[in-house]
Amino acid sequence: MFARAARPALTVARSAPIKQQQAGMATLKEIDQRLKSVRNIEKITKSMKVVASTKLTRAERAMREAKKYGTASNELFNETKAEENVDAKAEKKILYLAMSSDGGLCGGIHSSVTRAVKKQLLEQPGKIAIVGDKPKAQISRIAADSIVVSFSAIGKDVPTFAEASAVADELVKADAEWDEVKIISNHYLSAIAYEARETTVVSAAALSEAAGFQAYEMEEDVSKDLAEFSLANAIYALLVEGHAAEISARRTAMENASNNANDMMASLQLQFNRGRQAVITNELIDIITGASAL
């Protein structure tokens, strides 16, 4: 009678270690699957870092060549800069050109441009033109009504002067009058640093009225052609510099992602080893307990 009464309890006692073992194995299997996923992600981010490092050398070389265009434009606008009072500044029609790209996985490269545009709009409202789908999506949430034109598929590779000229032509043809174009883009500081800056380009009318421009005698009014060409020069130089900043930011982001994946793999491997040791210990306990009972 006693043996029959104790048999259900013995059955439960024997099945408990089996259930614990099955639960432990399931947990180990989940950890192992997660470990494989993180390992695959680390391989991808490491490969993307190598690709970005290779592209960065080319982008830096193109940036150094393109800066010659930007230097020429800056000299022109600095020499023809007119003195203005506060009222004239308030009455100016501003067109903000936010320049970034369509690509992702590059840290806060697009957010820096968006924040700079938002800050400028609070100081002086104006119309907005955008280069890149990423900044367009962000700016549309804060100033969708102010966007007059946008561009995409620019800067997938090193930007060319033809792309910059196309952007400048569309800005001239855009349904928005402007006295100044304030180009907001990322400036390359180093391989690990960048910041959003503003570059001002004046219109043909403002250029022709400048004292530095009127000092020269010209038979024909070339201010319109000169202003458009200088705008294209400035856009080209800033596009190439922004491209270099984006590549460097992507390289840094992929390096950080790889480091985080390595840390996660180390943590998961430690967790997996501890779980496996616990399962082995439970099995040894069961074996020793059964041998002692026999």
N, C-alpha and C positions, 0 to 999 in steps of 0.2 A: 504493500500500500504506500509506504513511504517513497519507494523508488518511482512509482507511477506519479505520485504528487510532485516529486522534484524534477521529473523529466521535462515539463514545459519550461521551467526556469533554466535548466541546463541548456535547452535549445536556444533560448533568448541570449544567454551568456555567450554561446558559441557564435551566434550570428552577429553580435555587436562588433567584434573586431573586424569581421568581414565587411560590414557596412562602413566602418571607419576607414578601412583600407581602400574600398572603392571610392569613397569621398576624397581621400587623399590622392588617389591616382587621377581622379577627374580634375582636381585642382592642379596637379602637376602637368596634366595634359594642356590645360588652359594656359598655364604659365609658359609652357614650351611653345605653344602656338603664338602667344604674344611676343615671346623672345624672337621667334623667327620673323615676325612682322617688323619688329623694331630693327632687326639686323638688315632686312631688305631695304627699309627706309634709310638706314645709315649708308648703305651702298649707293643709293640714288643721290642723296645729298652730297656725298663725297665726290661722286662723278660730276654733279653740277658745279661743285666748287672748283674742280679742275678745269672744267670748260670755261667758267667765268674768269679764272686766273689767266687762261690763254687769251680770252677776248679782251681782258683789261689792258694787256700790253699794246694791242692794236688800237684800242680806244684812246689810250693816253697819247700814242703817236699822232693819231688823227686830231686830237684836241690841241696839241701843240701847233699843228699846221693851221687849224681853224682859228686859233687865237689871233693870227695876223689879220683876218677879216674883222674880227671884233675890235682890235686896236685901231684900225683905220676908221671904223664907224664912230668909236668913242672920241677920237680926235676931232672928227668933223662936228659932232654935236657939242663937244666942249667949247670949240672955237666959235660956234654960232649960238651959244646960249645967251638968251636975252634976259635982262633984269625984269622982274615982274613983282607986282604988289600982291597983297593978300586977296583983294577983290578979283583981280585977273586970274589968280590961281583957283579961286572958288568957281569961276565961270567956265573954266576949261572943261571940255568934253574929253573924258578919259576912256580909253579902250584897254582893258586888262587882257593880256595874253598869257594864260597859264600853260606852261609847257612841261609835259612829262612823257609818259608812254602808255602802251597797252599792256605791258608785261607785269606779272606779279612775282611773288616770292623774292622780294627785294627790300624787305624792311619797311621803314616809313618814308621811302623816297617820294611817294605820291602825296602822303599826308602833309609833308612839310610845305609843298607847293600850295595845297588847299588852305592850310592855316595862314600862309602869307597872303593869299588872295582875300580871305575873309577879313584879315586885319586891314588891308588896304580899302576894302569896301566900306568898312566902318568909318574910316577916316575921310574918304572921298568916294561917293557912289559913282558907278559908271557901268558900261557894257562889258561883257566878257566873251573872249574867244578862247577855245581850249584845244590843245594838242594832246591826244591820248584819251583812251576810254576810261582808264582808272580815275584820273582827276575829274573827268566829266561826271562820273557816277557820284563822286563825293560832293562836287560843287552843285550838282543838280538838287541836292537835298537842302541847300541853304539859299541858293539864288538862281533857281531855274528860269525865272522870267527875264533875267539879265543876259542870258546866253544868246548870242547872235549867230555864231558859227562854231563848228567843232570839226576836228580832224582826227582820223584814226589811221592805223597801219603805217605810221611814220616812226622811224627809229628802231625797226626790228633789227637792222644791221647798223653800221656806222652811217649817220645821216649824210645826205649829199646836198650840194648847193641847189640842185634842181628841186628837191623837196622843199627847201627853205624858200625858193622863189615862188613855188606854187602856194605856199602858205601866205606869203606877202601879197600875191595877186588877189587871193580870196579876201584878205583883210581890206585891201583897197576897194574891192567890188562889194564888200559887205554892206548891208542896209543899216549902217550906223556911222554917223559923222563923228570924227574924233580929231582932237588937236594934238593929243599925245597917245602913244602906245606904250604902256608900261608892261614890259616882258618880265614875268616872274618865273624863274627856273632855278634848278639846283646847280650850284657852283661847286666844282671839284676842288676840295682843299687838300686831301691826301688819299691814300689807298683805303683809309678807314674813316674818313670824315668828309662831310658835305654840308651845305647849308643853302637855304632858299634866299635868293637876292633879287633885287629889282633893277632893271635896265630900262631907261627912258629913251624913246625914239620920237622925235617931233614930226609933225606933218609938213607937207610942202609949203603950205601957207605960212606956218610959223617959221619955217626955215628961211623963206624969202624975206620975211620981216625982221630977221635978226640983224643986228648991227654988224656983226662979223661977216655976214654974207653980203650985205649991201655995200661993203667997202670995196668990192670988186666990180668992175664995169664989164657987163656981158651984153652981147647983142641980142641973145635969145634967153628966154626964161627957162633955165634948166633945173630949177628947183624941184619940179615934180619928178623928173627922172632920177635926179640925185637922191631925193628922199626915198623913193621906192627901192632904189639900188642899195642904199644904206640900211633900209629896213630889212631887206633880204640878207645883207651881210651880217647884221646883228642877230637875226633869227638863226642863221646857219651856225655861227660861232657858239651860240647858246645851246642849240640843239646838240651839237657834238659834245660840248662840255657836260650837258645833262646826261647824255648817253654814257659818258665815262663815269659819272657819278652813280648812275644806275647799275652799271656792271660791277663797280666796286662795292656798292651796297648789297648786291646779290651775292657776291663772293663772301662778304662778311656774314650775311644771313645764313648761307649754306654751311659755313664753317661753324657758326653757333649751333645750327641744327644738328650737325654731325657730332659735336661735342655733347649736346643734350642726349642724343641717341646712344652714345657710348656710356654716359652716366646711367641711362635707363637700363641698358643691357647689363651693366655691372650689378645694378640693384635686382633685376629680374633673375640673373644667374645665381646671385646669393640666395634669393628667395626660393629658387628651384632646388638648389643644393640642400638647403635646410629642410624643405618639404620631403625630398627624397630620403634624407637621413632619418626623418621622423617615420616614414613608411617602413624603412628597413629595420629600424629599432622596434616598431610594433610587431613586425613579422618575427624577429628574433625572440621577443617576449612570448609570442604565441607558441613558437616552437619549444622554447625552454619550459613553458608552463605545461604543454602537452607531454613532454618527456618526463617532467617531474610527476605528473599525474599517473603515467604508466608505471 
